[in-house]
Amino acid sequence: MAKHGGKPKGRINKRALVEMVVDLFNRHEGEQLGTKVIFKELGLTSTSARTLCITVLDDLVFEGYLLETSFRHYALAERGSTICGTFCRNREGYNLLYPEDGGEPIIIAERNSAHALTDDYVRVALFATRRGRGREGEVIEIIKRAHDTFVGVLRVEKYYALLLTESRIMPHDIFIPREHLKGGRSGDKAVVKLVDWPMDQRNPVGKVVDILGKEGDNDTEMNAILAEFGLPYVYPEVVEQVAKRLPDDITADEIAKREDFRDINTFTIDPVDAKDFDDALSIRTLSDGLWEIGVHIADVSHYVEEGGIIDKEAFKRATSIYLVDRTIPMLPERLCNFLCSLRPNEDKLTYSVIFTINEKAEVKNYRITRGVINSNRRFSYEEVQEILTTGQGEYVEELSVLNKLAQTMRKARFVAGAIDFQQASVHFRLDENGKPLSVYFSESNESHQLIEEFMLLANRTVAETIGKKTAKNNPKTFVYRVHDRPDPDKLTTLARFVGKLGFKMKSTSGRVTSPAALNNLLHEIKGSKEQNVIEQISLRTMQKAKYSTENIGHFGLAFKYYTHFTSPIRRYPDLMVHRLLNKYLNLNARSVSVAKYSDYCEHCSAQEQVAANAERASIKYKQVEFMSEHIGDVYDAVISGVTEWGIYAEINENKCEGMIPMRTLQDDYYEYDDANYCLVGRRTHKRYSIGDPLQIRIARANLDKRQLDFEIVDND
């Protein structure tokens, strides 16, 4: 048996010796070890160290972790059962397994991790329980890797190469034999696939599967973000070719099957740079106080055959991805920007919900139908807002009526309990090379709310049509967009937190867990220095919305029935909803398989979350890139978070967030007060609390880690 670690240096303490003994017996499971062998293996030569070791062995026997098989001979007690779950790597070396059936996480020391990575699905053998310790175990099988490709920068040497990673998932650089470099050179960003990871080797072995380009190049960095999250950055040529063969004409026979809306005033309202127009609105007066309003949605299901090559690629992607400088579409460009897009002055096929609405924004009746439209005008949000503000411009009368109805519906929605989250979105003005020149924000105004309310109405109506039990209708398997109620304990914690900042979170009934309490808080913080911080924390208390065949309602919108029907060009669940409508609106149609569609919903929800993470990463990258040109500059900021390792601060003018490491606070020794969410100086009692204003200086900008470091400017 080989020694492990050699002779201890200096005087050894009991805690360290316990870990050494535990490690020794875990490595020699099934063997009996006498004290002579134990002393030799651990390099214990002094009388004091050996006496301490005997004490440790006796303690571990008393705890039931070891068995004394004969006088001063020991073996590891029989291990417990095995358990499966999700592995999570911790930087401090004490990793965790989250059991698949719930329960407390299991501690996995780094030496017992068997090269498992974060999110891997693994099997763990449980150790005998040690008194006063949480459950511990050892990874004995990696059942399924969550990630087998990684992104980093190549460093090419004479006989080998390394992929240098900044990934939170992969803690080691990846060794690459030169024959598997695929032409990569030092400084290239590359995608590398793991091919082997011997247990006795620290570094895994991989091969290059793609060269993304030179580090720092905009296209390289954006594609690297997509690759990091396992998202596609090119569209398969074979799928593009199939899309190009789709006919672009609409036959007279097809039009004859549909309701014709081409003579009704119709228009689209989208961002100024949009190309994929999913939705259009039509409006005409029926009689005094009644309007017919059509919500027309691109009929993607007409062009994309279920189970075909385009459909399979769309399902795999599940959503379009919107990075700061580009869109990665769910569908081939010919479909999303041309055939399906509701472009002006072109006949287009739609799935439409036609409402009869009165002056009080009450729906008197509706119908769901497949139609054909010809949009009269393509508006940007800015153009519509100008018309609504000035009362002048094309279709001013129609837009004014739609806006009035939308605002009435919006008000009723909030009265019913909808949550009023209105966060500004971050955008960048970029030069021709993708370099950020400035940061700006877009907030929801009446033009956005006009479209939002009618899309919400259509989505809710479609969900109610299929999901609501009536005398003539039993609910069938359907795709719902659901949002569960928040955990009451989290809301209580939020109320306690905002209370320390001087705000109250109560409804008229006094309950902090009601939607009214949250809305009252959001209204109270408007314009305060703490607004953005509290909104962010409030959002984190909410459950995530997802797709499901089980309808539990939508808490945030205060809807009992809700689905996604209005964006089939960019969301696969909407396309599923269209197909289910095709089936169910025919009489006597049978319900589809719950299990099948539950799996579809789970996949789409997961892909949506991955896409959102990539979108946030691209924003963070551009923020760090923008601030890298301002090293040493001073800004007004607000504390957005406080932790035991430092302070997070957000710059007021551009919302870029960075960290002030604890080690840079040199004027005192600061301790983290988790009960009051602040740092407190031991000598001066100076406090740093969430929401406090401060001036910061940009100290460092790390693009690889997408991380900013700040320093506090001393104004004393």
C-alpha positions in Angstrom: 0.0 0.0 0.0 1.3 3.4 -0.9 1.5 6.2 1.5 -0.9 9.1 1.0 0.3 12.6 1.6 3.6 11.6 3.4 4.6 12.7 6.8 2.5 15.5 8.3 4.3 18.7 8.6 4.3 20.3 12.1 1.9 19.5 15.0 -1.3 17.8 13.7 -4.6 18.7 15.2 -7.5 16.3 15.9 -9.8 17.6 13.2 -7.2 17.2 10.5 -6.3 13.7 11.7 -10.0 12.7 11.7 -10.2 13.6 8.0 -7.0 11.7 7.2 -8.2 8.6 9.0 -11.6 8.8 7.2 -9.9 9.2 3.9 -7.6 6.3 4.5 -10.4 3.8 5.3 -12.6 5.0 2.4 -9.7 4.3 0.1 -9.3 0.8 1.6 -12.9 -0.2 1.9 -13.3 -3.9 2.8 -9.8 -4.1 4.3 -8.8 -4.5 7.9 -6.0 -2.1 9.0 -3.9 -2.4 12.1 -2.5 0.5 14.0 1.0 -0.2 12.7 -0.2 0.1 9.1 -2.3 3.1 9.9 0.6 5.0 11.5 2.8 4.2 8.5 0.2 5.2 5.9 -0.4 8.5 7.7 3.2 9.1 8.4 2.7 9.4 12.2 6.0 9.0 13.9 5.8 10.9 17.1 4.3 9.4 20.3 1.9 12.3 20.6 0.6 11.9 17.1 0.1 8.2 17.5 -1.7 8.7 20.8 -4.0 11.2 19.2 -4.6 8.7 16.4 -5.7 6.0 18.9 -8.2 8.5 20.4 -9.6 9.3 16.9 -9.9 5.6 16.1 -11.8 5.0 19.4 -14.1 7.9 18.6 -14.9 6.7 15.1 -15.7 3.2 16.6 -18.0 4.8 19.1 -19.7 6.7 16.4 -20.2 3.5 14.4 -18.1 4.7 11.5 -15.4 2.0 12.1 -15.5 -1.5 13.5 -12.7 -2.9 15.7 -12.4 -6.3 14.2 -9.7 -7.5 16.6 -7.5 -5.7 19.1 -6.3 -2.5 17.5 -7.4 -3.7 14.0 -10.1 -1.7 12.3 -12.4 -1.8 9.2 -14.9 0.5 7.7 -18.4 -0.2 9.0 -20.8 -1.5 6.5 -22.0 1.3 4.2 -25.6 2.1 3.8 -27.7 2.0 0.7 -26.9 3.8 -2.5 -28.9 6.8 -3.7 -29.2 8.7 -7.0 -29.5 12.4 -7.5 -28.0 15.6 -9.0 -24.4 16.5 -8.2 -23.4 20.1 -7.4 -19.8 21.2 -7.2 -18.7 23.6 -4.5 -15.6 25.7 -4.7 -14.6 24.9 -1.2 -14.3 21.2 -2.0 -17.4 20.0 -0.1 -19.7 19.1 -2.9 -23.3 18.1 -2.6 -25.7 15.5 -3.9 -29.4 16.5 -4.1 -31.3 13.3 -3.8 -33.9 12.7 -6.6 -36.6 11.9 -4.1 -35.9 15.0 -2.0 -34.5 15.2 1.5 -31.4 16.8 2.8 -28.4 17.1 0.5 -25.5 14.6 1.0 -21.9 15.9 1.5 -19.4 14.5 -1.1 -15.8 15.4 -0.4 -13.7 16.3 -3.4 -11.7 13.1 -3.0 -14.9 11.1 -3.3 -16.4 12.9 -6.3 -15.1 10.6 -9.0 -14.8 13.5 -11.5 -18.5 14.3 -11.2 -19.5 17.8 -12.4 -22.4 20.1 -11.6 -25.8 18.9 -12.8 -24.5 15.3 -13.5 -26.9 12.6 -12.5 -25.0 10.2 -10.3 -25.2 7.2 -7.9 -23.7 7.6 -4.5 -22.8 5.1 -1.8 -23.7 6.4 1.6 -21.0 6.3 4.4 -21.7 5.2 7.9 -23.1 8.2 9.7 -20.7 10.1 11.9 -22.0 11.7 15.1 -22.7 15.4 14.7 -22.1 15.3 10.9 -24.5 15.5 8.0 -24.8 12.5 5.7 -21.7 11.8 3.6 -21.1 9.6 0.6 -19.0 8.7 -2.4 -19.9 8.9 -6.1 -19.7 5.3 -7.4 -21.3 5.9 -10.9 -21.9 8.9 -13.2 -25.1 7.7 -14.7 -25.5 10.7 -17.1 -23.3 13.6 -17.8 -25.2 16.9 -17.9 -22.4 18.5 -20.0 -19.9 16.8 -22.3 -18.7 19.8 -24.3 -16.9 22.9 -22.9 -15.8 26.3 -24.2 -12.5 27.9 -23.5 -9.3 29.3 -24.9 -6.7 27.0 -26.5 -3.1 27.0 -25.3 -1.1 25.0 -27.8 2.3 23.6 -26.8 4.9 21.6 -28.8 3.5 18.1 -27.9 0.0 18.8 -26.5 -2.6 21.5 -26.0 -4.9 22.6 -23.2 -8.4 24.2 -23.2 -8.3 26.8 -20.5 -11.8 27.0 -19.1 -13.5 29.7 -16.9 -16.5 27.4 -16.5 -18.1 27.1 -13.0 -18.9 23.5 -14.0 -15.5 22.3 -15.2 -12.9 23.1 -12.6 -9.9 21.8 -14.5 -8.2 22.6 -17.8 -8.8 20.0 -20.5 -5.9 18.1 -22.0 -6.0 17.8 -25.8 -3.7 15.6 -27.9 -2.3 17.6 -30.8 -3.9 15.2 -33.3 -7.3 16.3 -32.0 -6.8 20.1 -32.3 -8.8 20.4 -35.6 -6.4 23.2 -36.7 -6.8 25.3 -33.5 -4.1 27.7 -32.5 -3.2 29.4 -29.2 -5.7 32.2 -28.5 -8.5 30.5 -30.4 -11.8 30.0 -28.6 -12.9 26.4 -29.1 -15.6 23.9 -28.3 -14.1 20.7 -26.8 -15.8 17.4 -26.2 -14.7 15.1 -23.3 -13.5 11.7 -24.5 -11.9 10.3 -21.4 -11.2 11.1 -17.7 -9.0 8.5 -16.0 -9.7 8.3 -12.3 -6.0 8.7 -11.5 -5.7 11.9 -13.6 -6.6 15.4 -12.5 -7.3 16.7 -16.0 -9.8 15.2 -18.5 -8.9 14.5 -22.1 -10.9 16.0 -24.9 -11.0 16.7 -28.6 -11.8 19.9 -30.4 -15.2 19.8 -32.2 -15.3 23.4 -33.4 -13.1 26.5 -33.6 -15.2 29.6 -32.8 -12.6 32.2 -33.7 -10.1 34.5 -32.0 -10.8 35.5 -28.3 -12.3 38.9 -28.1 -13.9 38.9 -31.5 -17.7 39.7 -31.1 -19.0 36.8 -33.2 -16.6 34.5 -31.4 -17.7 35.6 -28.0 -21.5 35.5 -28.8 -21.1 32.0 -30.3 -19.1 31.0 -27.3 -21.9 31.9 -25.0 -24.3 29.8 -27.0 -22.0 26.9 -27.0 -21.4 27.2 -23.3 -25.1 26.7 -22.7 -25.3 23.9 -25.3 -27.3 26.1 -27.7 -27.0 26.0 -31.5 -25.1 28.9 -33.2 -25.6 27.8 -36.8 -28.7 26.5 -38.5 -28.4 23.1 -40.2 -28.0 23.6 -44.0 -30.1 20.6 -44.8 -33.1 22.1 -42.8 -32.6 25.4 -44.6 -32.7 23.7 -47.9 -36.0 21.9 -47.1 -37.5 25.3 -46.1 -36.4 26.9 -49.4 -38.4 24.3 -51.3 -41.7 25.3 -49.6 -44.0 27.1 -52.0 -44.6 30.8 -51.3 -47.9 31.1 -53.0 -51.3 30.7 -51.3 -53.7 28.8 -53.5 -57.3 29.7 -54.1 -58.4 26.4 -52.6 -56.6 27.2 -49.3 -58.2 30.7 -49.1 -61.6 29.2 -49.7 -61.2 27.0 -46.6 -60.5 30.1 -44.4 -62.3 33.2 -43.2 -61.2 36.2 -45.3 -60.2 39.3 -43.3 -58.2 41.0 -46.1 -60.7 44.0 -46.4 -60.5 44.9 -42.7 -58.0 47.4 -41.4 -55.2 45.4 -40.0 -51.7 46.3 -38.7 -48.7 44.9 -36.9 -46.9 46.6 -34.0 -43.4 45.4 -33.2 -39.9 46.6 -32.2 -38.3 48.8 -34.9 -35.7 46.1 -35.8 -38.1 43.1 -35.9 -38.4 40.9 -38.9 -40.6 38.0 -37.6 -44.1 39.5 -37.2 -46.0 36.9 -35.2 -49.2 38.8 -34.6 -51.5 41.5 -36.1 -54.6 43.3 -34.9 -57.7 44.1 -37.0 -60.6 46.4 -36.0 -63.9 47.4 -37.4 -67.0 49.0 -36.0 -70.1 46.8 -35.7 -72.5 49.3 -34.2 -72.6 52.0 -31.6 -70.4 50.8 -28.7 -69.4 47.5 -30.3 -66.2 46.6 -32.2 -65.0 43.5 -33.8 -61.3 43.0 -33.0 -59.3 40.3 -34.5 -56.1 38.9 -33.0 -54.4 37.3 -36.0 -51.4 34.9 -35.4 -49.1 33.5 -38.0 -50.3 30.0 -39.0 -46.9 28.2 -38.8 -48.7 24.9 -38.5 -49.8 25.2 -42.2 -46.1 25.2 -43.3 -44.4 23.0 -40.7 -45.4 19.4 -41.0 -45.5 17.6 -37.6 -42.6 15.1 -37.4 -40.9 16.5 -40.5 -37.2 17.6 -40.6 -38.1 21.3 -39.9 -40.4 20.4 -37.0 -37.8 18.2 -35.4 -35.2 21.0 -35.5 -37.7 23.5 -34.1 -38.7 21.2 -31.3 -35.1 20.6 -30.3 -34.5 24.3 -30.1 -38.0 25.0 -28.6 -37.5 28.8 -28.7 -35.7 31.6 -30.5 -32.8 33.1 -28.6 -32.3 36.8 -28.4 -28.7 37.8 -27.6 -27.7 41.5 -27.5 -26.8 41.7 -31.1 -28.5 38.8 -32.9 -31.5 36.4 -33.0 -30.9 32.7 -33.1 -34.2 31.6 -34.7 -36.3 28.5 -33.9 -37.3 28.2 -37.5 -35.3 28.6 -40.7 -35.1 32.2 -42.0 -37.3 31.6 -45.0 -40.2 30.6 -42.6 -39.7 33.1 -39.8 -38.9 36.2 -41.8 -40.8 35.6 -45.0 -43.4 32.8 -45.4 -45.0 33.0 -41.9 -44.1 36.6 -41.0 -47.2 38.9 -41.2 -45.5 41.4 -43.5 -47.5 44.4 -44.8 -49.3 44.3 -48.2 -48.9 40.5 -48.5 -51.6 37.8 -48.1 -50.8 35.8 -45.1 -52.4 32.7 -43.4 -53.4 33.1 -39.8 -54.9 31.4 -36.8 -57.3 34.1 -35.5 -59.4 34.8 -32.4 -62.2 37.3 -33.3 -63.8 39.2 -30.5 -66.9 41.3 -30.2 -66.1 43.9 -27.5 -68.1 46.7 -26.0 -67.0 50.1 -24.6 -66.3 48.6 -21.2 -63.9 46.1 -22.8 -66.2 43.2 -22.1 -66.1 40.3 -24.5 -69.7 39.7 -25.7 -68.7 36.7 -27.9 -65.7 35.3 -29.8 -64.8 32.7 -32.3 -61.5 30.9 -33.1 -60.9 30.4 -36.8 -58.2 30.0 -39.5 -58.0 33.0 -41.7 -56.2 35.0 -44.3 -55.2 38.7 -43.8 -53.4 41.4 -45.7 -51.8 43.8 -43.2 -52.3 47.5 -44.1 -49.4 48.9 -42.1 -46.3 47.8 -40.2 -45.9 50.0 -37.1 -43.0 50.2 -34.6 -43.8 50.8 -31.0 -42.3 54.2 -31.2 -44.6 55.2 -34.1 -47.7 54.1 -32.2 -46.7 55.8 -29.0 -46.2 59.1 -31.0 -49.7 58.7 -32.5 -51.3 58.0 -29.1 -49.4 60.9 -27.5 -50.2 63.5 -30.2 -53.5 62.2 -31.4 -52.3 62.5 -35.0 -51.2 60.0 -37.6 -52.3 57.0 -39.6 -55.1 54.9 -38.1 -55.3 57.3 -35.1 -58.9 56.5 -34.5 -58.4 52.7 -34.6 -55.3 52.9 -32.4 -57.0 55.1 -29.9 -60.0 52.7 -29.6 -57.6 49.7 -29.1 -55.6 51.6 -26.6 -58.6 52.7 -24.5 -59.9 49.1 -24.4 -56.4 47.8 -23.6 -56.0 50.1 -20.7 -59.5 49.2 -19.3 -58.5 45.5 -19.5 -55.2 46.2 -17.9 -56.8 48.0 -15.0 -59.3 45.1 -14.5 -56.5 42.6 -14.5 -54.7 44.3 -11.6 -57.9 44.7 -9.7 -58.3 40.9 -10.0 -54.9 40.4 -8.5 -52.3 40.4 -11.3 -48.8 41.4 -10.2 -47.5 44.7 -11.6 -43.9 43.9 -12.4 -42.6 46.4 -14.9 -38.8 46.2 -15.3 -36.9 48.1 -17.9 -34.9 45.9 -20.3 -31.2 46.6 -21.1 -30.1 47.4 -24.7 -26.8 48.4 -26.3 -25.9 50.7 -29.1 -23.2 48.8 -31.0 -20.7 49.7 -33.7 -20.2 47.7 -36.8 -17.9 45.3 -35.0 -20.4 44.7 -32.1 -18.5 46.9 -29.7 -20.9 48.6 -27.2 -20.9 52.4 -27.5 -23.7 53.1 -24.9 -26.3 51.5 -22.7 -30.0 52.4 -22.8 -33.3 51.0 -21.4 -36.7 50.4 -22.8 -39.7 50.5 -20.5 -43.3 49.4 -21.2 -45.5 52.3 -22.4 -49.1 52.4 -23.8 -48.0 51.1 -27.2 -46.5 48.0 -25.6 -49.4 47.5 -23.3 -51.9 47.8 -26.2 -50.4 44.7 -27.8 -49.8 42.9 -24.5 -53.4 43.1 -23.3 -54.9 41.7 -26.6 -52.3 38.9 -26.7 -53.1 38.1 -23.1 -56.8 38.1 -24.0 -56.3 35.7 -26.9 -54.1 33.3 -24.9 -56.6 33.2 -22.0 -59.5 32.7 -24.4 -57.9 29.8 -26.2 -57.0 28.1 -22.9 -60.5 28.5 -21.6 -62.0 27.2 -24.8 -60.2 23.9 -24.4 -59.6 23.6 -20.7 -62.9 24.9 -19.1 -65.4 22.2 -18.3 -68.9 23.1 -19.7 -72.1 21.2 -20.3 -70.9 20.5 -23.9 -67.2 20.2 -23.3 -64.9 18.0 -21.2 -61.4 19.4 -20.9 -58.8 17.6 -23.1 -55.1 17.3 -22.8 -53.6 20.7 -23.5 -50.5 22.8 -23.2 -50.9 25.5 -20.5 -48.6 28.2 -19.4 -48.8 28.0 -15.6 -47.4 30.0 -12.7 -47.7 28.6 -9.2 -48.3 30.7 -6.1 -45.1 31.8 -4.3 -44.0 30.0 -1.2 -45.6 31.9 1.8 -42.4 31.6 3.8 -40.5 33.4 1.0 -43.0 36.2 1.0 -42.8 36.5 4.8 -39.0 36.7 4.4 -39.4 39.4 1.8 -41.8 41.3 4.0 -39.2 41.2 6.8 -36.4 42.3 4.5 -38.3 45.3 3.0 -39.4 46.2 6.5 -35.8 46.7 7.5 -35.5 49.1 4.5 -38.5 51.1 5.7 -41.2 49.7 3.5 -44.4 47.8 4.4 -45.8 44.8 2.6 -49.4 44.4 3.7 -52.8 44.2 2.0 -56.0 45.7 3.5 -56.5 42.3 5.1 -53.1 42.5 6.7 -51.8 39.3 4.9 -48.3 39.7 3.5 -48.8 36.6 1.3 -51.6 38.1 -0.9 -51.1 39.5 -4.4 -52.4 42.8 -3.1 -49.6 43.0 -0.5 -47.0 42.5 -3.3 -48.6 45.1 -5.5 -48.8 47.6 -2.7 -45.1 47.1 -2.1 -44.3 47.6 -5.8 -46.3 50.8 -5.9 -44.7 52.1 -2.7 -41.1 51.7 -3.9 -41.6 53.5 -7.2 -39.0 56.2 -7.6 -37.0 55.1 -4.4 -33.3 54.3 -4.4 -34.2 50.8 -3.4 -36.7 50.2 -6.2 -34.5 48.1 -8.6 -33.1 46.0 -5.8 -36.4 45.3 -4.2 -38.0 44.5 -7.6 -35.2 42.0 -8.3 -35.5 40.3 -4.9 -39.3 40.3 -5.2 -39.0 38.5 -8.6 -36.8 35.9 -7.0 -39.5 35.0 -4.5 -41.8 34.1 -7.4 -42.0 30.6 -8.8 -40.9 30.3 -12.4 -43.6 30.1 -15.1 -43.5 26.9 -17.1 -45.4 24.8 -19.6 -47.6 22.0 -18.3 -50.5 19.7 -19.2 -51.7 20.2 -15.6 -53.6 23.5 -15.3 -52.9 25.2 -12.0 -53.6 28.7 -13.3 -51.3 31.6 -13.6 -50.6 33.5 -10.4 -48.7 36.4 -11.8 -51.5 37.2 -14.3 -54.4 36.2 -12.0 -55.8 33.9 -14.7 -57.4 30.5 -14.1 -56.7 29.5 -17.6 -53.7 30.6 -19.7 -51.7 29.3 -22.6 -49.2 30.5 -25.2 -50.9 30.8 -28.6 -49.6 34.1 -30.0 -45.9 33.5 -31.0 -45.6 30.3 -32.9 -42.7 31.7 -35.0 -40.5 31.9 -31.9 -42.0 29.4 -29.4 -42.6 25.8 -30.0 -45.4 25.5 -27.4 -47.5 27.9 -29.4 -47.1 25.7 -32.4 -48.2 22.7 -30.3 -51.3 24.7 -29.2 -52.2 25.5 -32.9 -52.0 21.8 -33.7 -54.1 20.8 -30.8 -56.7 23.4 -31.9 -56.7 22.0 -35.4 -57.5 18.6 -33.8 -59.9 19.7 -31.0 -62.0 22.2 -32.9 -63.2 19.3 -35.1 -66.2 17.6 -33.5 -65.6 14.3 -31.6 -61.8 14.7 -31.6 -60.1 12.4 -29.1 -57.7 13.8 -26.5 -54.0 13.4 -27.1 -51.6 11.5 -24.7 -51.0 13.2 -21.4 -47.6 11.5 -21.0 -46.4 12.5 -24.4 -47.3 16.2 -24.1 -46.1 16.3 -20.5 -42.6 15.4 -21.8 -42.9 18.0 -24.5 -43.8 20.6 -21.9 -40.9 19.7 -19.7 -38.5 19.9 -22.7 -39.8 23.3 -23.8 -39.6 24.7 -20.2 -36.0 23.5 -19.8 -35.0 25.0 -23.1 -36.7 28.3 -22.3 -34.6 28.6 -19.1 -31.4 27.7 -20.9 -32.1 30.4 -23.5 -32.9 33.0 -20.8 -29.5 32.2 -19.1 -27.7 32.6 -22.4 -29.5 35.9 -23.0 -28.5 37.2 -19.5 -24.9 36.1 -20.1 -24.7 38.1 -23.3 -26.0 41.2 -21.6 -23.5 40.7 -18.8 -20.7 40.2 -21.3 -21.5 43.5 -23.1 -21.8 45.3 -19.8 -18.3 44.2 -18.8 -17.0 45.0 -22.3 -18.5 48.5 -22.1 -17.1 49.2 -18.6 -13.7 47.8 -19.6 -13.2 51.2 -21.4 -13.9 53.0 -18.2 -11.3 51.5 -15.8 -10.6 54.1 -13.1 -13.8 56.1 -13.7 -16.0 57.0 -10.8 -19.8 56.4 -10.7 -22.8 56.8 -8.4 -24.1 53.4 -7.5 -26.4 51.7 -5.1 -25.7 48.5 -3.0 -27.7 45.7 -4.7 -26.5 42.8 -2.5 -24.4 42.1 0.6 -22.7 38.8 1.3 -20.0 37.4 3.6 -17.4 37.8 0.7 -18.3 41.4 -0.3 -20.7 44.0 -1.6 -22.5 44.0 -4.9 -23.3 47.4 -6.3 -25.2 48.6 -9.3 -24.2 51.7 -11.2 -27.2 54.1 -11.4 -26.8 55.4 -15.0 -26.3 52.0 -16.8 -27.4 49.3 -14.3 -24.0 47.5 -14.6 -23.3 45.4 -11.5 -20.0 44.6 -10.0 -18.5 43.4 -6.7 -16.5 45.1 -4.0 -14.5 42.3 -2.5 -14.3 42.2 1.3 -10.5 42.3 1.2 -10.6 45.8 -0.3 -12.5 47.3 2.7 -9.4 48.3 4.5 -10.7 50.9 7.0 -12.1 48.2 9.4 -12.8 44.5 9.9 -16.3 44.0 8.5 -18.7 41.2 9.6 -21.7 40.0 7.7 -25.0 40.5 9.6 -27.3 38.1 7.8 -30.3 39.0 10.0 -30.2 42.6 8.8 -28.7 42.1 5.3 -25.6 44.3 5.9 -21.9 44.5 6.7 -20.9 46.0 10.0 -17.5 47.4 11.0 -16.3 45.8 14.2 -14.5 48.9 15.4 -16.3 51.8 13.7 -19.8 50.2 13.5 -20.0 51.5 10.0 -22.8 49.7 8.0 -23.2 48.8 4.4 -26.8 47.9 3.7 -28.8 47.0 0.6 -30.1 50.2 -1.0 -27.4 52.4 0.4 -25.9 54.9 -2.1 -22.1 55.0 -2.6 -19.5 56.1 -5.1 -17.5 53.4 -6.8 -14.5 53.3 -9.0 -14.1 50.7 -11.8 -11.1 48.6 -10.7 -11.1 45.5 -13.0 -13.1 44.1 -15.9 -12.7 40.3 -16.5 -14.4 39.4 -19.8 -13.7 35.7 -19.5 -15.6 35.6 -16.2 -18.0 38.3 -17.2 -17.2 40.0 -13.9 -16.6 43.6 -12.8 -14.7 44.6 -9.6 -15.4 47.9 -8.0 -13.6 49.9 -5.3 -15.4 52.3 -2.9 -14.4 55.9 -3.3 -13.6 57.4 0.1 -15.4 60.8 0.3 -14.5 61.3 4.0 
